[in-house]
Amino acid sequence: MGMIEDALRKMVKTSVQEKVTALVESRFASDQERAFQFYDADKNAVIDTNELETMLNDAGVAVPKKTNAEIAAAMMGEMNTDGFSGISWTELKAALEAG
């Protein structure tokens, strides 16, 4: 990956994190765990790709759905540190706090 692509990826990641943080602040009064529980639609204690896409859409990540799916898949790869099929509360909290 070239330097320009790397820079663009970092800008997108920062923008997405800022929008998700703003969503959590405004809709959930900064209660990250409540936001996690809300987006864990099937209540299996992990956020899957579809649930993450919903969060991105709600956060106003203004890109075509296909791109949101790609962003969600990339975020899954970065945040899913334990190798299970979704993002746990601990993983999401760590990612939000890392900013």
C-alpha positions, 0 to 999 in steps of 0.5 A: 500500500502506498503512502497516499492510500495509507494517509487516506485510510487513516483519515477515513478511520479517524472520521469514522471514529469521530462520528461513532463517538459523537453518536454515542455521546448524543444518543447514549449520553456517552454511555458506551456500554448502553450503546453496545447493548443497543447495537447488539441486536441479537443480544449475543454479547458481540457486535457482528458485521451487520450490527456494526453497519447499522451503527455506522449508518446511524453515526452518519458515515455518509458512504454507499452501503457497499462501502459501509460493509467494507468499512465494517469488515475492516473495523472487524479485523482491527477491533476483533482481537480475540478471534471470535466472530464479533466484537465484544464489549471489551473490544469496542470499549478499547477501540473507542477509548483508543480514539 
